Amino acid sequence: MKTTRNQNHAQKQNPESEWFGREKVSADEKTDRVLGVFDSVANKYDLMNDLMSGGIHRLWKNALIKEVKPHPAQKFVDVAGGTGDIAFRIREAAGLDAQITVADINENMLNVGRNRSIDKGWLDNFEWITTNAESLPFSDNSFDVYTISFGLRNVTHIDTALKEAFRVLKPGGRFFCLEFSHVTDPILARFYDFYSYKIIPKIGEFITKDRESYQYLVDSIRKFPKQDELRKRLIDSGFAQAKYKNMTFGTVAIHEGIKDFA
Ligand code: SAM
């Protein structure tokens, strides 16, 4: 395949854009294959989250909401919002008047989320939009809060998504990313590697009959930028006061930043 200078530049800036887990692919193929992963797991996604994390993903998500401190007068966008876990927590914390947009590239994931919201009787002030985090169909300066939970790792061009987040936030608006990250202690990292490479794909295979999607999960975590690098990329995308907080020994981190009034 012919590689242009622009592609080389993009690759340098986004080294993860051409990796689907451990496989080297084109950026377009990465986006398609990620779509395929979530098509395949959508119906079992919530159950699998509980099984693989022993329910801890609920605590991580609650911790994110504690950082966000949702307020009823704010407008929220939850990107890569999938089956609605973050949106529902925002609704619980902010009350029925908060306006929440859930955006995700995968219609099947959103359908599961929309059905959950119907079950909860939460139809008003919710919007479910199928879209790529890299090109959001929202005007500049639209939202007070942008959240992305376990989503950024799957986006093909992370920096493009960060710049979109910056664009759609109002001045003073806040960005939050909850994502798997990198265990800092080398001994714990070895245990974590064992669990991720040997156990997670097996649970995935047993429950969803789809080992490959869970192998992708494990590999994509390893390819995701380390905590300090992601913080730097937030700053490069325009965010002020960029910082992060590790949870569970760095298995997961919350990054945040502010779109300054300038
Ligand atoms: N945020 C939810 C949560 O925390 O449970 C769902 C996370 S799930 C691991 C990742 C989600 O990212 C999937 O719903 C997937 O469709 C979505 N996704 C992947 N690439 C995306 C992209 N480029 N733009 C928007 N959503 C994307």
py3Dmol code that shows the C-alpha trace and the ligand (Angstrom):
import py3Dmol

protein = """\
ATOM      1  CA  MET A   1       0.000   0.000   0.000  1.00  0.00           C
ATOM      2  CA  LYS A   2       1.283   3.469  -0.895  1.00  0.00           C
ATOM      3  CA  THR A   3       1.845   5.657   2.162  1.00  0.00           C
ATOM      4  CA  THR A   4       1.550   9.420   1.738  1.00  0.00           C
ATOM      5  CA  ARG A   5       3.373  12.007   3.822  1.00  0.00           C
ATOM      6  CA  ASN A   6       0.113  12.953   5.505  1.00  0.00           C
ATOM      7  CA  GLN A   7      -0.497   9.365   6.481  1.00  0.00           C
ATOM      8  CA  ASN A   8       3.005   9.120   7.886  1.00  0.00           C
ATOM      9  CA  HIS A   9       2.389  12.270   9.865  1.00  0.00           C
ATOM     10  CA  ALA A  10      -0.970  10.987  11.141  1.00  0.00           C
ATOM     11  CA  GLN A  11       0.626   7.723  12.161  1.00  0.00           C
ATOM     12  CA  LYS A  12       3.400   9.455  14.020  1.00  0.00           C
ATOM     13  CA  GLN A  13       0.922  11.595  15.868  1.00  0.00           C
ATOM     14  CA  ASN A  14      -1.527   8.743  16.469  1.00  0.00           C
ATOM     15  CA  PRO A  15       0.583   5.621  16.769  1.00  0.00           C
ATOM     16  CA  GLU A  16      -2.499   3.671  17.872  1.00  0.00           C
ATOM     17  CA  SER A  17      -4.581   4.635  14.811  1.00  0.00           C
ATOM     18  CA  GLU A  18      -3.347   1.686  12.778  1.00  0.00           C
ATOM     19  CA  TRP A  19      -3.443  -1.001  15.405  1.00  0.00           C
ATOM     20  CA  PHE A  20      -6.404  -3.242  15.929  1.00  0.00           C
ATOM     21  CA  GLY A  21      -5.188  -4.866  19.104  1.00  0.00           C
ATOM     22  CA  ARG A  22      -1.941  -6.535  18.061  1.00  0.00           C
ATOM     23  CA  GLU A  23      -2.719  -6.461  14.350  1.00  0.00           C
ATOM     24  CA  LYS A  24      -1.463  -3.724  12.073  1.00  0.00           C
ATOM     25  CA  VAL A  25      -4.362  -2.520   9.904  1.00  0.00           C
ATOM     26  CA  SER A  26      -5.335   0.624   8.014  1.00  0.00           C
ATOM     27  CA  ALA A  27      -7.138   3.339   9.974  1.00  0.00           C
ATOM     28  CA  ASP A  28     -10.385   2.648   8.066  1.00  0.00           C
ATOM     29  CA  GLU A  29     -10.143  -1.051   8.796  1.00  0.00           C
ATOM     30  CA  LYS A  30      -9.587  -0.329  12.474  1.00  0.00           C
ATOM     31  CA  THR A  31     -12.828   1.674  12.654  1.00  0.00           C
ATOM     32  CA  ASP A  32     -14.742  -1.117  10.863  1.00  0.00           C
ATOM     33  CA  ARG A  33     -13.322  -3.868  13.031  1.00  0.00           C
ATOM     34  CA  VAL A  34     -14.082  -1.952  16.248  1.00  0.00           C
ATOM     35  CA  LEU A  35     -17.660  -1.597  14.991  1.00  0.00           C
ATOM     36  CA  GLY A  36     -17.698  -5.368  14.475  1.00  0.00           C
ATOM     37  CA  VAL A  37     -16.464  -6.032  18.014  1.00  0.00           C
ATOM     38  CA  PHE A  38     -19.277  -4.063  19.603  1.00  0.00           C
ATOM     39  CA  ASP A  39     -21.879  -5.433  17.171  1.00  0.00           C
ATOM     40  CA  SER A  40     -20.850  -8.834  18.354  1.00  0.00           C
ATOM     41  CA  VAL A  41     -20.892  -8.132  22.098  1.00  0.00           C
ATOM     42  CA  ALA A  42     -23.759  -5.578  22.380  1.00  0.00           C
ATOM     43  CA  ASN A  43     -26.349  -7.954  23.846  1.00  0.00           C
ATOM     44  CA  LYS A  44     -24.003  -9.458  26.413  1.00  0.00           C
ATOM     45  CA  TYR A  45     -21.954  -6.305  27.047  1.00  0.00           C
ATOM     46  CA  ASP A  46     -23.434  -5.432  30.452  1.00  0.00           C
ATOM     47  CA  LEU A  47     -23.212  -8.984  31.773  1.00  0.00           C
ATOM     48  CA  MET A  48     -19.635  -9.343  30.534  1.00  0.00           C
ATOM     49  CA  ASN A  49     -18.575  -6.101  32.196  1.00  0.00           C
ATOM     50  CA  ASP A  50     -19.750  -7.460  35.530  1.00  0.00           C
ATOM     51  CA  LEU A  51     -18.142 -10.863  35.047  1.00  0.00           C
ATOM     52  CA  MET A  52     -14.751  -9.639  33.859  1.00  0.00           C
ATOM     53  CA  SER A  53     -14.322  -6.888  36.399  1.00  0.00           C
ATOM     54  CA  GLY A  54     -16.074  -8.665  39.289  1.00  0.00           C
ATOM     55  CA  GLY A  55     -18.470  -5.708  39.319  1.00  0.00           C
ATOM     56  CA  ILE A  56     -15.645  -3.211  39.906  1.00  0.00           C
ATOM     57  CA  HIS A  57     -16.502  -1.309  36.726  1.00  0.00           C
ATOM     58  CA  ARG A  58     -19.534  -0.026  38.671  1.00  0.00           C
ATOM     59  CA  LEU A  59     -17.261   1.506  41.314  1.00  0.00           C
ATOM     60  CA  TRP A  60     -15.023   3.088  38.648  1.00  0.00           C
ATOM     61  CA  LYS A  61     -18.075   4.568  36.942  1.00  0.00           C
ATOM     62  CA  ASN A  62     -19.428   5.851  40.263  1.00  0.00           C
ATOM     63  CA  ALA A  63     -16.030   7.443  40.918  1.00  0.00           C
ATOM     64  CA  LEU A  64     -16.243   9.207  37.566  1.00  0.00           C
ATOM     65  CA  ILE A  65     -19.644  10.641  38.486  1.00  0.00           C
ATOM     66  CA  LYS A  66     -18.220  11.847  41.800  1.00  0.00           C
ATOM     67  CA  GLU A  67     -15.591  13.811  39.853  1.00  0.00           C
ATOM     68  CA  VAL A  68     -18.169  15.205  37.422  1.00  0.00           C
ATOM     69  CA  LYS A  69     -20.590  16.335  40.173  1.00  0.00           C
ATOM     70  CA  PRO A  70     -23.528  16.609  37.748  1.00  0.00           C
ATOM     71  CA  HIS A  71     -25.876  19.552  38.109  1.00  0.00           C
ATOM     72  CA  PRO A  72     -29.439  19.739  36.713  1.00  0.00           C
ATOM     73  CA  ALA A  73     -28.795  22.928  34.744  1.00  0.00           C
ATOM     74  CA  GLN A  74     -25.889  21.425  32.803  1.00  0.00           C
ATOM     75  CA  LYS A  75     -25.904  19.914  29.313  1.00  0.00           C
ATOM     76  CA  PHE A  76     -24.073  16.602  29.094  1.00  0.00           C
ATOM     77  CA  VAL A  77     -22.693  14.594  26.215  1.00  0.00           C
ATOM     78  CA  ASP A  78     -21.530  11.054  26.886  1.00  0.00           C
ATOM     79  CA  VAL A  79     -19.484   9.959  23.897  1.00  0.00           C
ATOM     80  CA  ALA A  80     -18.972   6.252  23.135  1.00  0.00           C
ATOM     81  CA  GLY A  81     -21.851   6.032  25.587  1.00  0.00           C
ATOM     82  CA  GLY A  82     -22.829   2.506  24.501  1.00  0.00           C
ATOM     83  CA  THR A  83     -25.526   0.967  26.655  1.00  0.00           C
ATOM     84  CA  GLY A  84     -25.954   4.081  28.777  1.00  0.00           C
ATOM     85  CA  ASP A  85     -24.125   3.272  32.038  1.00  0.00           C
ATOM     86  CA  ILE A  86     -22.662   6.758  32.409  1.00  0.00           C
ATOM     87  CA  ALA A  87     -25.727   8.589  31.096  1.00  0.00           C
ATOM     88  CA  PHE A  88     -27.944   6.800  33.636  1.00  0.00           C
ATOM     89  CA  ARG A  89     -25.608   7.650  36.478  1.00  0.00           C
ATOM     90  CA  ILE A  90     -25.602  11.294  35.377  1.00  0.00           C
ATOM     91  CA  ARG A  91     -29.391  11.206  35.326  1.00  0.00           C
ATOM     92  CA  GLU A  92     -29.495   9.727  38.832  1.00  0.00           C
ATOM     93  CA  ALA A  93     -27.108  12.383  40.155  1.00  0.00           C
ATOM     94  CA  ALA A  94     -28.473  15.418  38.287  1.00  0.00           C
ATOM     95  CA  GLY A  95     -32.185  14.617  38.256  1.00  0.00           C
ATOM     96  CA  LEU A  96     -34.796  14.441  35.529  1.00  0.00           C
ATOM     97  CA  ASP A  97     -34.217  17.935  34.086  1.00  0.00           C
ATOM     98  CA  ALA A  98     -30.623  17.448  33.022  1.00  0.00           C
ATOM     99  CA  GLN A  99     -30.226  17.194  29.252  1.00  0.00           C
ATOM    100  CA  ILE A 100     -28.154  14.201  28.281  1.00  0.00           C
ATOM    101  CA  THR A 101     -26.951  13.232  24.816  1.00  0.00           C
ATOM    102  CA  VAL A 102     -25.520   9.768  24.347  1.00  0.00           C
ATOM    103  CA  ALA A 103     -23.359   9.476  21.226  1.00  0.00           C
ATOM    104  CA  ASP A 104     -21.901   6.223  19.926  1.00  0.00           C
ATOM    105  CA  ILE A 105     -20.706   4.868  16.597  1.00  0.00           C
ATOM    106  CA  ASN A 106     -22.537   1.591  17.144  1.00  0.00           C
ATOM    107  CA  GLU A 107     -26.301   1.455  16.683  1.00  0.00           C
ATOM    108  CA  ASN A 108     -26.626  -1.937  18.401  1.00  0.00           C
ATOM    109  CA  MET A 109     -25.001  -0.656  21.592  1.00  0.00           C
ATOM    110  CA  LEU A 110     -27.254   2.429  21.543  1.00  0.00           C
ATOM    111  CA  ASN A 111     -30.341   0.249  20.991  1.00  0.00           C
ATOM    112  CA  VAL A 112     -29.548  -1.718  24.145  1.00  0.00           C
ATOM    113  CA  GLY A 113     -29.126   1.610  25.979  1.00  0.00           C
ATOM    114  CA  ARG A 114     -32.351   3.073  24.591  1.00  0.00           C
ATOM    115  CA  ASN A 115     -34.269  -0.051  25.659  1.00  0.00           C
ATOM    116  CA  ARG A 116     -32.788   0.230  29.136  1.00  0.00           C
ATOM    117  CA  SER A 117     -33.928   3.860  29.323  1.00  0.00           C
ATOM    118  CA  ILE A 118     -37.438   2.811  28.252  1.00  0.00           C
ATOM    119  CA  ASP A 119     -37.438   0.175  31.022  1.00  0.00           C
ATOM    120  CA  LYS A 120     -36.502   2.881  33.502  1.00  0.00           C
ATOM    121  CA  GLY A 121     -39.232   5.193  32.162  1.00  0.00           C
ATOM    122  CA  TRP A 122     -36.540   7.771  31.325  1.00  0.00           C
ATOM    123  CA  LEU A 123     -37.513   9.020  27.885  1.00  0.00           C
ATOM    124  CA  ASP A 124     -37.466  12.797  28.292  1.00  0.00           C
ATOM    125  CA  ASN A 125     -34.282  14.846  28.020  1.00  0.00           C
ATOM    126  CA  PHE A 126     -32.358  11.915  26.565  1.00  0.00           C
ATOM    127  CA  GLU A 127     -30.991  11.876  23.027  1.00  0.00           C
ATOM    128  CA  TRP A 128     -29.311   8.850  21.429  1.00  0.00           C
ATOM    129  CA  ILE A 129     -27.139   9.745  18.457  1.00  0.00           C
ATOM    130  CA  THR A 130     -25.217   7.379  16.199  1.00  0.00           C
ATOM    131  CA  THR A 131     -21.962   9.113  15.352  1.00  0.00           C
ATOM    132  CA  ASN A 132     -18.176   8.888  15.370  1.00  0.00           C
ATOM    133  CA  ALA A 133     -16.372  10.630  18.254  1.00  0.00           C
ATOM    134  CA  GLU A 134     -14.010  12.028  15.614  1.00  0.00           C
ATOM    135  CA  SER A 135     -16.708  14.136  13.914  1.00  0.00           C
ATOM    136  CA  LEU A 136     -19.545  14.999  16.239  1.00  0.00           C
ATOM    137  CA  PRO A 137     -22.723  16.466  14.708  1.00  0.00           C
ATOM    138  CA  PHE A 138     -22.952  19.194  17.371  1.00  0.00           C
ATOM    139  CA  SER A 139     -22.288  22.929  17.181  1.00  0.00           C
ATOM    140  CA  ASP A 140     -19.250  24.519  18.804  1.00  0.00           C
ATOM    141  CA  ASN A 141     -19.656  25.405  22.478  1.00  0.00           C
ATOM    142  CA  SER A 142     -22.720  23.180  23.058  1.00  0.00           C
ATOM    143  CA  PHE A 143     -22.062  21.226  26.268  1.00  0.00           C
ATOM    144  CA  ASP A 144     -21.023  21.843  29.853  1.00  0.00           C
ATOM    145  CA  VAL A 145     -19.685  18.345  30.375  1.00  0.00           C
ATOM    146  CA  TYR A 146     -18.158  15.799  27.973  1.00  0.00           C
ATOM    147  CA  THR A 147     -17.636  12.262  29.270  1.00  0.00           C
ATOM    148  CA  ILE A 148     -16.102   9.266  27.522  1.00  0.00           C
ATOM    149  CA  SER A 149     -15.928   6.031  29.467  1.00  0.00           C
ATOM    150  CA  PHE A 150     -13.995   3.018  28.182  1.00  0.00           C
ATOM    151  CA  GLY A 151     -14.429   4.535  24.736  1.00  0.00           C
ATOM    152  CA  LEU A 152     -11.347   6.569  23.819  1.00  0.00           C
ATOM    153  CA  ARG A 153      -9.227   3.412  23.549  1.00  0.00           C
ATOM    154  CA  ASN A 154     -11.429   2.258  20.677  1.00  0.00           C
ATOM    155  CA  VAL A 155     -11.390   5.494  18.708  1.00  0.00           C
ATOM    156  CA  THR A 156      -9.115   5.368  15.668  1.00  0.00           C
ATOM    157  CA  HIS A 157      -7.664   8.898  15.894  1.00  0.00           C
ATOM    158  CA  ILE A 158      -7.548   9.825  19.563  1.00  0.00           C
ATOM    159  CA  ASP A 159      -6.273  13.370  19.004  1.00  0.00           C
ATOM    160  CA  THR A 160      -9.052  14.097  16.518  1.00  0.00           C
ATOM    161  CA  ALA A 161     -11.609  12.959  19.108  1.00  0.00           C
ATOM    162  CA  LEU A 162      -9.954  15.123  21.793  1.00  0.00           C
ATOM    163  CA  LYS A 163     -10.106  18.178  19.528  1.00  0.00           C
ATOM    164  CA  GLU A 164     -13.788  17.444  18.807  1.00  0.00           C
ATOM    165  CA  ALA A 165     -14.417  17.214  22.550  1.00  0.00           C
ATOM    166  CA  PHE A 166     -12.752  20.597  22.984  1.00  0.00           C
ATOM    167  CA  ARG A 167     -14.779  22.124  20.127  1.00  0.00           C
ATOM    168  CA  VAL A 168     -18.208  20.996  21.393  1.00  0.00           C
ATOM    169  CA  LEU A 169     -17.578  22.054  25.004  1.00  0.00           C
ATOM    170  CA  LYS A 170     -18.646  25.517  26.116  1.00  0.00           C
ATOM    171  CA  PRO A 171     -15.925  27.790  27.507  1.00  0.00           C
ATOM    172  CA  GLY A 172     -15.565  26.630  31.103  1.00  0.00           C
ATOM    173  CA  GLY A 173     -16.825  23.180  30.079  1.00  0.00           C
ATOM    174  CA  ARG A 174     -15.158  20.074  31.487  1.00  0.00           C
ATOM    175  CA  PHE A 175     -13.811  16.939  29.811  1.00  0.00           C
ATOM    176  CA  PHE A 176     -13.643  13.559  31.581  1.00  0.00           C
ATOM    177  CA  CYS A 177     -12.206  10.317  30.292  1.00  0.00           C
ATOM    178  CA  LEU A 178     -12.500   7.067  32.244  1.00  0.00           C
ATOM    179  CA  GLU A 179     -10.325   4.431  30.603  1.00  0.00           C
ATOM    180  CA  PHE A 180      -8.220   1.362  31.235  1.00  0.00           C
ATOM    181  CA  SER A 181      -4.675   2.473  31.800  1.00  0.00           C
ATOM    182  CA  HIS A 182      -1.311   1.116  32.887  1.00  0.00           C
ATOM    183  CA  VAL A 183      -0.508  -0.565  36.204  1.00  0.00           C
ATOM    184  CA  THR A 184       2.485   1.210  37.687  1.00  0.00           C
ATOM    185  CA  ASP A 185       3.824  -1.447  40.094  1.00  0.00           C
ATOM    186  CA  PRO A 186       5.861  -4.042  38.117  1.00  0.00           C
ATOM    187  CA  ILE A 187       4.861  -7.011  40.315  1.00  0.00           C
ATOM    188  CA  LEU A 188       1.171  -6.173  40.176  1.00  0.00           C
ATOM    189  CA  ALA A 189       1.564  -5.567  36.446  1.00  0.00           C
ATOM    190  CA  ARG A 190       2.636  -9.221  36.037  1.00  0.00           C
ATOM    191  CA  PHE A 191      -0.493 -10.469  37.859  1.00  0.00           C
ATOM    192  CA  TYR A 192      -2.596  -8.141  35.785  1.00  0.00           C
ATOM    193  CA  ASP A 193      -0.987  -9.430  32.570  1.00  0.00           C
ATOM    194  CA  PHE A 194      -1.731 -12.992  33.605  1.00  0.00           C
ATOM    195  CA  TYR A 195      -5.367 -12.158  34.356  1.00  0.00           C
ATOM    196  CA  SER A 196      -5.812 -10.183  31.138  1.00  0.00           C
ATOM    197  CA  TYR A 197      -4.129 -12.549  28.724  1.00  0.00           C
ATOM    198  CA  LYS A 198      -5.122 -15.886  30.224  1.00  0.00           C
ATOM    199  CA  ILE A 199      -8.470 -15.320  31.947  1.00  0.00           C
ATOM    200  CA  ILE A 200     -10.381 -12.518  30.186  1.00  0.00           C
ATOM    201  CA  PRO A 201     -10.392 -14.053  26.658  1.00  0.00           C
ATOM    202  CA  LYS A 202     -11.533 -17.369  28.195  1.00  0.00           C
ATOM    203  CA  ILE A 203     -14.458 -15.759  30.047  1.00  0.00           C
ATOM    204  CA  GLY A 204     -15.301 -13.942  26.791  1.00  0.00           C
ATOM    205  CA  GLU A 205     -15.255 -17.170  24.843  1.00  0.00           C
ATOM    206  CA  PHE A 206     -17.374 -18.987  27.416  1.00  0.00           C
ATOM    207  CA  ILE A 207     -20.113 -16.335  27.667  1.00  0.00           C
ATOM    208  CA  THR A 208     -20.243 -14.804  24.195  1.00  0.00           C
ATOM    209  CA  LYS A 209     -18.543 -17.585  22.156  1.00  0.00           C
ATOM    210  CA  ASP A 210     -16.366 -14.742  20.900  1.00  0.00           C
ATOM    211  CA  ARG A 211     -12.795 -15.011  22.096  1.00  0.00           C
ATOM    212  CA  GLU A 212     -11.467 -12.583  19.482  1.00  0.00           C
ATOM    213  CA  SER A 213     -13.411  -9.573  20.736  1.00  0.00           C
ATOM    214  CA  TYR A 214     -12.069 -10.062  24.244  1.00  0.00           C
ATOM    215  CA  GLN A 215      -8.561 -10.631  22.958  1.00  0.00           C
ATOM    216  CA  TYR A 216      -9.001  -7.255  21.231  1.00  0.00           C
ATOM    217  CA  LEU A 217     -10.064  -5.741  24.569  1.00  0.00           C
ATOM    218  CA  VAL A 218      -6.863  -6.902  26.258  1.00  0.00           C
ATOM    219  CA  ASP A 219      -4.581  -5.907  23.387  1.00  0.00           C
ATOM    220  CA  SER A 220      -6.192  -2.494  22.930  1.00  0.00           C
ATOM    221  CA  ILE A 221      -5.569  -1.665  26.594  1.00  0.00           C
ATOM    222  CA  ARG A 222      -1.834  -2.289  26.097  1.00  0.00           C
ATOM    223  CA  LYS A 223      -1.742  -0.010  23.062  1.00  0.00           C
ATOM    224  CA  PHE A 224      -3.534   2.864  24.801  1.00  0.00           C
ATOM    225  CA  PRO A 225      -1.279   5.820  25.780  1.00  0.00           C
ATOM    226  CA  LYS A 226       0.134   5.811  29.304  1.00  0.00           C
ATOM    227  CA  GLN A 227      -1.320   8.214  31.870  1.00  0.00           C
ATOM    228  CA  ASP A 228       1.236  11.028  31.385  1.00  0.00           C
ATOM    229  CA  GLU A 229       1.182  10.775  27.627  1.00  0.00           C
ATOM    230  CA  LEU A 230      -2.609  11.065  27.503  1.00  0.00           C
ATOM    231  CA  ARG A 231      -2.440  14.060  29.823  1.00  0.00           C
ATOM    232  CA  LYS A 232       0.015  15.706  27.422  1.00  0.00           C
ATOM    233  CA  ARG A 233      -2.261  14.958  24.488  1.00  0.00           C
ATOM    234  CA  LEU A 234      -5.139  16.641  26.341  1.00  0.00           C
ATOM    235  CA  ILE A 235      -2.985  19.749  26.733  1.00  0.00           C
ATOM    236  CA  ASP A 236      -1.977  19.604  23.044  1.00  0.00           C
ATOM    237  CA  SER A 237      -5.676  19.475  22.155  1.00  0.00           C
ATOM    238  CA  GLY A 238      -6.287  22.741  24.003  1.00  0.00           C
ATOM    239  CA  PHE A 239      -7.353  21.630  27.482  1.00  0.00           C
ATOM    240  CA  ALA A 240      -6.226  23.525  30.574  1.00  0.00           C
ATOM    241  CA  GLN A 241      -5.673  22.074  34.057  1.00  0.00           C
ATOM    242  CA  ALA A 242      -5.238  18.601  32.557  1.00  0.00           C
ATOM    243  CA  LYS A 243      -4.726  15.987  35.240  1.00  0.00           C
ATOM    244  CA  TYR A 244      -5.452  12.357  36.003  1.00  0.00           C
ATOM    245  CA  LYS A 245      -6.245  10.115  38.894  1.00  0.00           C
ATOM    246  CA  ASN A 246      -5.331   6.420  38.991  1.00  0.00           C
ATOM    247  CA  MET A 247      -7.712   3.840  40.400  1.00  0.00           C
ATOM    248  CA  THR A 248      -7.081   0.183  41.301  1.00  0.00           C
ATOM    249  CA  PHE A 249      -3.271   0.545  40.945  1.00  0.00           C
ATOM    250  CA  GLY A 250      -3.534   2.262  37.570  1.00  0.00           C
ATOM    251  CA  THR A 251      -5.697  -0.433  35.978  1.00  0.00           C
ATOM    252  CA  VAL A 252      -8.011   2.461  35.250  1.00  0.00           C
ATOM    253  CA  ALA A 253      -7.523   6.235  35.227  1.00  0.00           C
ATOM    254  CA  ILE A 254      -9.762   9.287  35.067  1.00  0.00           C
ATOM    255  CA  HIS A 255      -8.308  12.106  32.985  1.00  0.00           C
ATOM    256  CA  GLU A 256      -9.879  15.515  33.060  1.00  0.00           C
ATOM    257  CA  GLY A 257      -9.383  18.947  31.552  1.00  0.00           C
ATOM    258  CA  ILE A 258     -11.144  22.275  31.182  1.00  0.00           C
ATOM    259  CA  LYS A 259     -11.868  24.391  28.135  1.00  0.00           C
ATOM    260  CA  ASP A 260     -10.666  27.730  29.460  1.00  0.00           C
ATOM    261  CA  PHE A 261     -12.476  31.007  28.844  1.00  0.00           C
ATOM    262  CA  ALA A 262     -10.019  32.611  26.420  1.00  0.00           C
TER     263      ALA A 262
END
"""
ligand_1 = """\
27
SAM
N -19.285 4.053 27.729
C -19.867 2.737 27.899
C -19.430 2.147 29.213
O -18.594 2.741 29.904
O -19.942 1.084 29.576
C -19.528 1.824 26.734
C -18.072 1.509 26.586
S -17.743 0.270 25.365
C -16.343 -0.532 26.003
C -17.003 1.214 24.077
C -17.978 1.958 23.207
O -17.227 2.821 22.339
C -18.806 1.061 22.295
O -20.167 1.321 22.501
C -18.372 1.455 20.893
O -19.365 1.339 19.918
C -17.936 2.884 21.110
N -17.037 3.414 20.089
C -15.960 2.807 19.550
N -15.383 3.604 18.646
C -16.107 4.751 18.616
C -16.010 5.972 17.881
N -15.039 6.160 17.005
N -16.923 6.927 18.115
C -17.933 6.735 19.012
N -18.072 5.604 19.729
C -17.174 4.633 19.543
"""
view = py3Dmol.view(width=600, height=400)
view.addModel(protein, "pdb")
view.setStyle({"model": 0}, {"cartoon": {"style": "trace"}})
view.addModel(ligand_1, "xyz")
view.setStyle({"model": 1}, {"stick": {}})
view.zoomTo()
view.show()
